[in-house]
Amino acid sequence: MTYGLGESGRLPNAEQERGPWRIHEIVSDFELEDVWALPAWGEAGDFDEFLELSLSLDPADSGSAPTRFLWNLRDQLGKWFGLGRISAPAGQSSGEPLSIPGSDEASLLGRLPDDLRGTGDAVDFGQLPFTPLYRTGTEAAAEISNATVHGVAHLAWVDRGDGAYQGQMAVYVKPRGAFGRAYMALIKPFRYWIVYPALLRQVGRAWNGRAGDPRSA
């Protein structure tokens, strides 16, 4: 079974901002960097499968050679210049945690309302250095902190109507001063032209190739 939904790709930020997402309560002082519609479609109960599949993908093993190169280059630069790695689990980082720019907090976990605390404990990001924040039946969020930015990745299962749902990803950031903003501006073209298109293709192939799923036929 397939759904006649729109194309995947970058969306206006308003698509994320008008959604009924709990993330709005937590990142009101962050910038919404970008929003992407992912090539994953299903039914209301498919969010768990979408989340598990999304978290299993590793850009370092992408089918896109330029993406692999950029990802591994960033990781190497992080080791050389103390920018923080992007290919190591969050628990393997060394040194004191950095504060979120503009606050005394080192993590957004302290901002979670009581009903969301602990809901992300079982979420596993594999080799990616994200720390889970929370998850519900339709969304999940995780944070990353390094010398250039404190960021949040948000994955959502969006109701498109008529029983159809689609995966959506949003990225929130707080750059670390002028250097962080310059770094984000420098990598933006590479993210938009190389990294994200490759990620969308990777998600699409994985979602459509799920073993034994009649909807992928």
N, C-alpha and C positions, 0 to 999 in steps of 0.2 A: 504494500500500500504506500502510495506517495501522496504528498500534499502539494497543491498548487500555490506555493508561497512565493514571495519575492526573492530576488537574488540575494545571496550573501555578500557581505562587504561592509565598508565603513558606513555608519549611520550618523545622522545629526545627533548632537549631545542631548537634544530635547527628548529623543526616544528613551534614553535612560532616565532622564530627570523626571519624566511624568509617570514612570513605572511605580508600582506599589512596593518598592524595595526597602527593606530594613536598613540597608547601607546608608540611606540618607540621614539617619539619626546619628551616624558614627563619624562621617567624613565631611561634615558641613564646612570645615575650614580647609579642605583639600580642593585641588583643581581637577575637574573631570577632563582628562587628557584626550580620550577618544572612546568610541563605542563601535562595536563590530557585531553584525549579524553573522552567525556561524552556520555552515551548511550541515546542520543537524536538526531534523524535524521528527516529531513523534506525537505521542499522546500525553495526557496529564501525568500518568504514572511513570513516565520514562526519565524523569530528572535524575534519579540515582544512577541509571546507566550512562546518561550523558555526562554526569560529573565524574564518574569513575573513568570513563574513556578519556575525557579531557585531561585529567590529572596524570594519565599514563603516558601522555605524549612528551617526548624529549626533543627540543629544538636542536640539541647537539647531534641527534640521529636523524635529522630531517632529510628527506629525499632531495632537498635543494642544496647544492654544493655552496652557493653564496651564503645561505643562511647558516650552514654548519661553520663556514669560515668565520663569519661575523660573530657568531655566538662564542666560538672557541677563542677568537681574538679578544673579545671583551673579557672573557674569563682570565686569559693570560695577562692582559693589562691590569686587571683587578689585583692579581697577585703581585705584579711588579710595582704598581704605584699605590697600593693600599686602597683601592676603590671598592673592595668587597667583591667576592666571587659570585657568579650567577649559576654555577653548575655544581654546587655542593649543598647538601641538605642544611636547613636552617640551624639545626643543632650542632653543626660542625664548625660554625664560625668562631673566631677567637677574638679576645679583647673585650672591653667594656661595651655594652649596648649604646648606640647613639640615640640621643633624644630626637623626638620628632621636631622638625624645624618650627620654631615659634611656640614651643611648649616645653614642659619639664617631663613629659611622658616619654618612655622608651618604646611603648607598645600601645596599640589601640584596644587591647584586651580589657583595659580598665574602663573603657567607655561603654562596654556592652551592657545592655539592660539585663536584668536578672534572668529573663526567660531565654536569652541567647547564650548565657555563660555555659561553657562546657559542650556546646552542641557541635563544635568543630574538632573535638579532641581526637576523633577517630579518622579524620581526613588526612590522607597521606599524599604528599607532593613529591615523593620519590627523590630524585636527584636535584630537584629545584629548591632554592633556598627560601621558600615561602613558609610562613608560620600561619596555620589556620586561625581564623577569627571565629567564625560561626557558620552554621548551615541550617536551612529550613527545608521545607518540601519543595521550594521553587527557586532557591538562591543559596549561594555560598560565597564567602569572601576570605581572603588571606592577605597578609602584609609582607613586605620585604623592606629591608633597611640596609643601606650601604653608604659610602662616602659621598655619593652624588644625589641621592633622593630617598625619601621614605614613600613607598608606593603601596597601593592596594589593587589587587585583581579581584574583580567581581564577576561571577558566572551566574546567569539567570536562565530560567526556563519560561519563555514569554508566551502568554496566551494570545494566539493570532486569530481566535474565533473559530467557530464550527468544529471544535474539538481538536484543533491543530495547535501544536506548540513548537517553538523554535529556540535554539540555544543563542544566547547573547553574552558578549564579554565586554566589560568596561574597565578602564584603567584610571585610577585616581592617583595624583602625585602631589608631593610637597618637595620641590627641589631644595638642595642645601646651598643657599646663597647664590651669588653670581656664577660661581663655578658650576654648580648643579644645573642652573638654568642654561648656561652655555652648552653644557654636555647634552642636555635634553634636546636643545635646538640642533646640535650637531648630528645626533643619531636619528632625528625624526625622519628625514628622507629615506634612510636605510630601513627603518621600521615599516614605513608606509609602502615602499616600492619592492622590498625584498622579504623582510621577516614575516609581516602579517599575511601577505598573499600566500607564502609558503605554508604558514600555519593553517590558513583556511583550507588549502588543498589537503594537508595532512589530516585535519579533522574530518573533512568530507570523505576521504578514502577510508578512514578508520570507521566512521559511522555507517557508511554504506556497505562496508565489508564485514559487518558483524556476523559471526558464524551462527547459522541456524535461525537468523531473523528473517521471517517472510517479508517484512517491510523493506528489506534491502534488495529484494529481487526486482 
